């Protein structure tokens, strides 16, 4: 299924969270200020691309939330390599060091030691973390990248978001001569999720295919991916929805956000990954 992503529509939560980020980016474009005064809560899919935006604008243009806990949360995310808050979230700013993959995985396992989906599926989470972080390291050419995992006991969800400001999935393909125009970026994402790989550099295709299958078929969860002028939303057994983005909703990099039910039981990844 193919759609055009616009700001006024009824979208799944992960998509709405990304569009919230887009609204802040428009604020900066229109006013030169990022006013977060009244914010009381951030989802990872909103916060991580926002942190990248904050790296690119002057600190004097940023008005932090009035809520001291949220303001401090943002400061911690901006200045520290890793952070952990009351066993509800873990975060890391990536620098490209190999040990970071194991550090964030260990933190997620600690975060989820009382969560069924994490405790019963260490192999699945190891594959997800290693594949997505390795893609960032090897293929994105990033300057800024983050990982944030957050658990929500009240709604029984675990959310993990990976973001980088790199060359995008279409950009990775272009390096080996596979060119997708802006209006075709959703097709590049479709092709990556269906096994197309920039083989000369072991592209992003295979890893994304495996991750999406674990999330959809294994956890019966959700995944939202944005890269350049394309995006896709996947959920359980539903047909994937691919989005064509405009300047207001595009992303100069790649964002992958995953939501899994906390109560998802053990899966055999070898029955899912093919």
N, C-alpha and C positions, 0 to 999 in steps of 0.2 A: 504494500500500500504506500502511496506517495502523497504527501501534503506539503503545503507551504506553511512554515511556522510564522505565526503572527502573534501579537501581544494580547489580543482580545478574543480569547476562546477558552473552552473547558478542556484543560490538559491534565494528564497525570501529574502527581505531586513532584516527581523529579524534574519534569519539564517546566512546571511552574516555578520551581526553585531556580532553575537556570534563567528563566525570563526575568526573575527578580534581579539577578545580577545585571542583565541587559538594561534594566531600568536605571540602575545606578550608573552604568557606563554612559547612558544618555544624559543623565544629570551632569556628569563631569563635562561632557561635550558641550552642553548647552549653557552651563553656569560657571564652569571652571572650578567648582567645588564638589566635594563628596560629603554630603551631610547625612550622617548616620545617627543623629541626635536621639531619635525616638525608637531606635531598634532595641528589641528586648530578646531576640533569639535569631540565630543563624543556622541554616542547614548547610552541610558541607558543599552541596552543589551551588549554593550562592556564595559562600564565604571564600572558597579557594580561588576561583577566578577573580574575585574582588581583591584578594591579597596580591595577586599578580598586577592588577590595575594600580593598587596602592604603591607598588614598587616603581611605577612609571610616572607618578605625579608627585609634586612637592608636598612635603608633610604639612606645610602651612595651609594647603587646600583641603585637608582632611579634618572633618569635625567628628570626633569619636562619639560613641553612644553615651547618653547621660547615665545609663545603668553602669555602675563601676565594674560589675562582674563581666559584662560583655566587653567593655572597653579594655579591661585587663586581658581577657581572652584574646582579643585581636593583637595586643602588644606582645603577648607571649608567642603567638603564631608568627609574628613578624620578625622577632629577634632571636628565637632559639631554634636549634636544629631539631630537637625533639621535645615534646611536652605531653603531659598526661594529667587529666583532671578528674579526680574523685571516681576513677574507674568507670567513667561514662564516655570518654573519648581519648584517642591518642593521635598525635600529629607529628609530622616531620617535614622540614624543608629539605629537599634532596639536593645533593651537591655532586653526585656521580661516584661516590665512594662505594666499592662493592659490598662492604659490611652493612650498608644502610638497608638493604633488602632483608637481611636476617634480623636486624634491630626492629624494623617496623613489624615484621611477622611475629617476632617474640612479643612485642607489645600488644598486637591484636589478639594473640593467643591468651595473654594475661587478661586483657579486657574481656575476653569471651570465655573465661574458664568456667563461669556459671551459666553460659549460654549454649543451648543444645547444638545449634547449627555450627558453632565454632569448635566446641569440645569434641564433637563427633566427626568432624571433617578436616583434620589438620592437613591432609594431602591436598584437598581442594583449595583451601586458603593459601597453602604454600604455592600452588600453581598460579593462582590469581595474582598474588603479590609479586612473585618472581617474573611472570610474563609481562605484566603491565609496567613494572618499574624498569625491567630490562629494555622494553620498547622505548621508554623515555631516554634511558642512557644511550642506547645504540643508534636510534633513528631520528630523534626529535631535534637535536642540536639546540637544546633548551638553554636559556639563561636563568629562568626561575621555574621551579617545579615543587609541588607539594603533594603529600598524602594525608588524608584525614579519615579516621574511622570513628563513628559515633553510634552508640547503641541507645535505643528508645524503648525502655521496658513498657511504657504505657501503651504504645501501639504495637509492641512486639516486633520491632524491626531493627536490623543492623544495617547501617549505611556506610559504605566506603567509597571515597572519591579520590581520583588520581587526576592531576592537571599539570600541564606544561605549556610554556609559551613558545614551543618549537615550530617546525616547518609544516606540521599537519600531516595527516595520512595521504591526501593527494600530493603533497610536497614530497613525501617519501617515494611515492610511485614515480613522480616526475624525474627523480634523480637517476632512474634506470630507463627513462624514455617513455614511460606511460603517462600521458598528459590528460588531465581532466579539467575542462573549463569550470569556471565558478558555478555555473548552473548545473554542473554534473558532479559536484563534490559528494552529493549523497550517493551517487553511483559508485564512486571510489570506496566509500564506506561499505556499501553493499558488497562490493567485490572482495574487500579485505575480510569481511565477516564470513564470506563464502569460500575462503581458502586462497584467494589470489595473494601472492607474496612477492615482494621485491627481492627475489631470490639471491641476487648478487650480494645483497647485504642482509640476507635472512629476514626481509621486511617484517611488517607488522601483521600480516595476514593470519598465519597459523595460530599465533598466540591469542589474537582476538577471537578467532573461531572457537578455540578451546574454552576461553573464559566465558564467552556468551552461552555456550552449551551448558557449562556447569551452572551458571546463574539461572538460565531459563528451564532447562530440562531437569537439572539436579535439584536445585533449591526451590524451583517454582517461584523465582523472584523476578526482579525488574532490573533493567540496565538501560541507561541513557548515555549516548555517546555523541559528542559534538566535535567537529574538526573542520576548520575553515568555514565554507559556506554550506556544509551538509551536517545532518544529524540523523540519529535513529533511536527509536524507543522500542525495547523488547520486553515482553512480560509473559511468563509462563507459556501456555500453549497458544496464545494469541498470535496473529499474524504481525510481523514487524511493521512498524510505521516509520518510513523514511521521510525526512523533512528537507526541503530546499529553504535555505536561509538568505536573508538580505543583509545589507550593511549593518542594520540595527541589531540583528540577532546572530550574526556570524561570530566566530571566535578565532583569534590569531594564535592557534595552538590546538591542543587536543585535551578534551575532558572526558573521562569515563567515570560514571557514577553508578554504583551498584546498591541495590536494596535486597536483603534476604530476610525471610521470617526467622525470628529468634528460635522458633520451635521446629524448624526444618530438621528432619532426622538424618541419619547417616546415609550417604550416597556412595556408590561405587563409581569413581571417576572414570574407570576403564570401560564402563558401560555407556558413558556419556561422551567422553573424548574419543574421537575417531581419527 
